[in-house]
């Protein structure tokens, strides 16, 4: 019987099938293959009458993440807040690089627009200019939530972003019956406290699944160690768009003369914030030796 793994905990995997949810164990052959079943995996199970079973086969994945453990993601919804905490463009940009590298569509959601800040439109404009979908919402007032809901239909979507931006609050709006615990932003450091403990896929009424992913944090993606710095521009769509007309074929779009990317920044076709993130990530990647990459 074919199904999708919605959660794995304590060696048990919960597989949703057309006949219902089965509690399954994985066959020993996966250990020999060094393959761990993940939430999001499509699989075949041998089903028992008591709604238990064994995972017999895991179908080929289009992508897989270790932290958090999830596979076959279609869309990464990167949530930031208009304020409290202040948005961190570098974190959004690192997450978008992670997404694009794995063939995942990045979507930016700016929450807490009810706080009436001046930079919301500027942030939204910079990511729309990059070709990303951008939604401005207020989880407290329910504004813009339907647009996100429609966009998630038929996809496996993950939420990402630093704590305190309102991921759980948006989830509560999308699925009122979920009653996900929400946490208050720490007044001392203006950052949130994690309120989500494990990854599980939740089926949406419109079709598709949603997962909150606390594993995507600033610390864990501070170094995108499996991206070569020479290929970094490929994960900034607006930079890649202008990179073909530089004077030098191997232009890195940092200090080279005749760089069409820098010209596009000066002309406002690429946002300065995004370009600054590109340079910062490029610099970080340059500090990571290849032997360090192999160890990580």
Secondary structure as GFF3:
##gff-version 3
##sequence-region A 1 296
A	DSSP	beta_strand	2	9	.	.	.	ID=ss1
A	DSSP	beta_strand	12	17	.	.	.	ID=ss2
A	DSSP	beta_strand	20	26	.	.	.	ID=ss3
A	DSSP	alpha_helix	29	32	.	.	.	ID=ss4
A	DSSP	beta_strand	42	47	.	.	.	ID=ss5
A	DSSP	beta_strand	52	58	.	.	.	ID=ss6
A	DSSP	beta_strand	64	65	.	.	.	ID=ss7
A	DSSP	beta_strand	70	71	.	.	.	ID=ss8
A	DSSP	beta_strand	75	81	.	.	.	ID=ss9
A	DSSP	alpha_helix	89	101	.	.	.	ID=ss10
A	DSSP	beta_strand	105	111	.	.	.	ID=ss11
A	DSSP	three_ten_helix	113	115	.	.	.	ID=ss12
A	DSSP	alpha_helix	120	129	.	.	.	ID=ss13
A	DSSP	beta_strand	133	136	.	.	.	ID=ss14
A	DSSP	alpha_helix	145	152	.	.	.	ID=ss15
A	DSSP	beta_strand	156	160	.	.	.	ID=ss16
A	DSSP	alpha_helix	167	174	.	.	.	ID=ss17
A	DSSP	three_ten_helix	176	178	.	.	.	ID=ss18
A	DSSP	beta_strand	202	203	.	.	.	ID=ss19
A	DSSP	beta_strand	209	212	.	.	.	ID=ss20
A	DSSP	three_ten_helix	229	235	.	.	.	ID=ss21
A	DSSP	alpha_helix	237	243	.	.	.	ID=ss22
A	DSSP	alpha_helix	260	266	.	.	.	ID=ss23
A	DSSP	alpha_helix	272	286	.	.	.	ID=ss24
A	DSSP	alpha_helix	290	295	.	.	.	ID=ss25
###
